[in-house]
């Protein structure tokens, strides 16, 4: 049985973003990491919080939070995972997930560098 409560949550002002990744062994795509981080940044700019979760709360959600920390603080994947581990010691970033975080870091660092040297015109 599948229960979808997204409409009920929407009625009370909670927006959900579901980014499908296979349980336990799944590796999020770069696109999904970017979507998740942008979603969190949107609510951060409004002074609101975002709840990130997956079934076990050890791998997929931790990978998304690491991507957020990489983007916001320009941390390396190692720094981001270390920071999460201090708060939630039982996380487990799998090798494939760590590789996608390294790729995400490279892309965000390059984008930040471009912005530094060529700021967007407003």
Sine and cosine of phi, psi and omega as CSV:
sin_phi,cos_phi,sin_psi,cos_psi,sin_omega,cos_omega
0.00,0.00,0.72,-0.69,0.03,-1.00
-0.91,-0.41,0.78,-0.62,0.01,-1.00
-0.90,-0.43,0.82,-0.57,0.01,-1.00
-0.93,-0.38,0.94,-0.35,-0.02,-1.00
-0.97,-0.24,0.24,0.97,-0.08,-1.00
-0.87,0.50,-0.60,0.80,0.00,-1.00
-0.93,0.37,-0.62,0.79,0.04,-1.00
-0.90,0.43,-0.67,0.74,0.04,-1.00
-0.90,0.43,-0.65,0.76,-0.01,-1.00
-0.86,0.50,-0.61,0.79,0.00,-1.00
-0.88,0.47,-0.46,0.89,0.00,-1.00
-0.97,-0.23,0.29,0.96,0.13,-0.99
1.00,0.07,0.30,0.95,0.02,-1.00
-0.97,-0.26,0.87,-0.49,0.05,-1.00
-1.00,-0.08,0.69,-0.72,0.02,-1.00
-0.93,-0.36,0.60,-0.80,0.14,-0.99
-0.82,-0.57,0.90,-0.44,-0.01,-1.00
-0.95,-0.30,0.86,-0.52,0.01,-1.00
-0.89,-0.46,0.98,-0.19,-0.10,-0.99
-0.91,0.41,0.78,-0.63,0.11,-0.99
-0.56,-0.83,0.69,-0.73,-0.03,-1.00
-0.84,0.54,0.70,-0.72,-0.01,-1.00
-0.89,0.47,0.61,-0.79,0.08,-1.00
0.95,0.32,-0.82,0.57,-0.12,-0.99
-0.96,-0.27,-0.04,1.00,-0.12,-0.99
-0.94,0.34,0.52,-0.86,0.07,-1.00
-0.87,-0.49,0.86,-0.51,0.01,-1.00
-0.91,0.41,0.51,-0.86,0.07,-1.00
-0.98,0.22,0.34,-0.94,0.10,-1.00
-0.85,0.52,-0.65,0.76,0.01,-1.00
-0.86,0.51,-0.70,0.71,0.00,-1.00
-0.93,0.38,-0.60,0.80,0.08,-1.00
-0.88,0.47,-0.70,0.71,0.01,-1.00
-0.90,0.44,-0.67,0.74,0.04,-1.00
-0.88,0.48,-0.71,0.71,-0.01,-1.00
-0.90,0.44,-0.69,0.73,0.00,-1.00
-0.91,0.41,-0.68,0.73,0.02,-1.00
-0.89,0.46,-0.62,0.78,0.06,-1.00
-0.87,0.49,-0.74,0.68,0.00,-1.00
-0.90,0.43,-0.66,0.75,0.00,-1.00
-0.90,0.43,-0.59,0.81,0.05,-1.00
-0.85,0.53,-0.75,0.66,-0.04,-1.00
-0.97,0.26,-0.50,0.87,0.09,-1.00
-0.88,0.47,-0.67,0.74,-0.01,-1.00
-0.91,0.42,-0.37,0.93,0.05,-1.00
-1.00,-0.05,0.06,1.00,-0.01,-1.00
0.97,0.26,0.39,0.92,-0.04,-1.00
-0.92,-0.39,0.18,-0.98,-0.01,-1.00
-0.97,-0.25,0.32,-0.95,0.07,-1.00
-0.78,-0.62,0.70,-0.71,0.04,-1.00
-0.98,-0.20,0.88,-0.47,-0.01,-1.00
-0.96,-0.29,0.81,-0.59,0.00,-1.00
-0.48,-0.88,0.34,-0.94,0.17,-0.99
-0.62,-0.78,-0.03,-1.00,-0.11,-0.99
-0.84,0.54,-0.80,0.60,-0.07,-1.00
-1.00,-0.05,-0.34,0.94,-0.02,-1.00
0.94,0.34,0.45,0.89,-0.07,-1.00
-0.87,-0.50,-0.56,0.83,-0.15,-0.99
-0.87,-0.50,-0.90,0.43,-0.10,-0.99
-0.91,0.41,-0.71,0.70,0.01,-1.00
-0.92,0.39,-0.62,0.78,0.02,-1.00
-0.91,0.41,-0.58,0.82,0.05,-1.00
-0.90,0.43,-0.67,0.75,0.02,-1.00
-0.91,0.41,-0.68,0.73,0.02,-1.00
-0.90,0.44,-0.63,0.78,0.05,-1.00
-0.88,0.48,-0.67,0.74,0.04,-1.00
-0.87,0.49,-0.66,0.75,0.05,-1.00
-0.86,0.50,-0.73,0.68,-0.01,-1.00
-0.90,0.43,-0.61,0.80,0.05,-1.00
-0.88,0.47,-0.71,0.70,-0.03,-1.00
-0.93,0.37,-0.75,0.66,-0.13,-0.99
-0.96,0.29,-0.68,0.73,-0.10,-1.00
-0.96,-0.26,0.02,1.00,-0.06,-1.00
0.82,0.57,0.60,0.80,0.03,-1.00
-0.99,0.15,0.40,-0.92,0.16,-0.99
-0.96,0.27,0.30,-0.95,0.09,-1.00
-0.84,0.55,-0.62,0.79,0.02,-1.00
-0.88,0.47,-0.70,0.71,0.01,-1.00
-0.90,0.44,-0.67,0.74,-0.02,-1.00
-0.90,0.44,-0.72,0.69,-0.01,-1.00
-0.91,0.42,-0.64,0.77,0.04,-1.00
-0.87,0.49,-0.68,0.73,0.00,-1.00
-0.90,0.44,-0.67,0.75,0.01,-1.00
-0.92,0.40,-0.67,0.74,-0.03,-1.00
-0.88,0.48,-0.54,0.84,0.04,-1.00
-0.88,0.47,-0.54,0.84,-0.05,-1.00
-1.00,-0.08,-0.58,0.81,-0.08,-1.00
-0.73,-0.69,0.99,0.11,-0.19,-0.98
-0.90,0.43,-0.33,0.94,-0.07,-1.00
-1.00,-0.02,0.16,0.99,0.03,-1.00
-0.91,0.41,0.38,-0.92,0.02,-1.00
-0.58,-0.82,0.99,-0.15,0.07,-1.00
-0.99,0.11,0.89,-0.46,-0.03,-1.00
-0.97,0.26,0.39,-0.92,-0.04,-1.00
-0.79,0.62,-0.69,0.72,0.02,-1.00
-0.91,0.42,-0.59,0.81,0.04,-1.00
-0.93,0.38,-0.63,0.78,0.02,-1.00
-0.91,0.41,-0.61,0.79,0.03,-1.00
-0.89,0.45,-0.66,0.75,0.01,-1.00
-0.93,0.37,-0.53,0.85,0.08,-1.00
-0.92,0.40,-0.60,0.80,0.04,-1.00
-0.91,0.42,-0.64,0.77,0.05,-1.00
-0.91,0.41,-0.68,0.73,0.05,-1.00
-0.87,0.50,-0.68,0.73,0.02,-1.00
-0.87,0.48,-0.70,0.71,0.00,-1.00
-0.87,0.50,-0.72,0.70,-0.01,-1.00
-0.91,0.42,-0.71,0.71,-0.03,-1.00
-0.94,0.35,-0.57,0.82,0.04,-1.00
-0.92,0.40,-0.66,0.75,0.04,-1.00
-0.90,0.43,-0.66,0.75,0.02,-1.00
-0.91,0.42,-0.65,0.76,0.01,-1.00
-0.91,0.42,-0.63,0.78,0.01,-1.00
-0.91,0.42,-0.68,0.73,0.04,-1.00
-0.88,0.48,-0.68,0.73,0.00,-1.00
-0.90,0.43,-0.59,0.80,0.00,-1.00
-0.90,0.43,-0.68,0.74,-0.05,-1.00
-1.00,0.01,-0.36,0.93,0.00,-1.00
-0.67,-0.74,0.95,0.31,-0.04,-1.00
-0.86,0.52,0.58,-0.82,0.03,-1.00
-0.90,0.44,0.64,-0.77,0.05,-1.00
-0.99,0.17,0.72,-0.69,0.04,-1.00
-0.92,-0.40,0.00,0.00,0.00,0.00
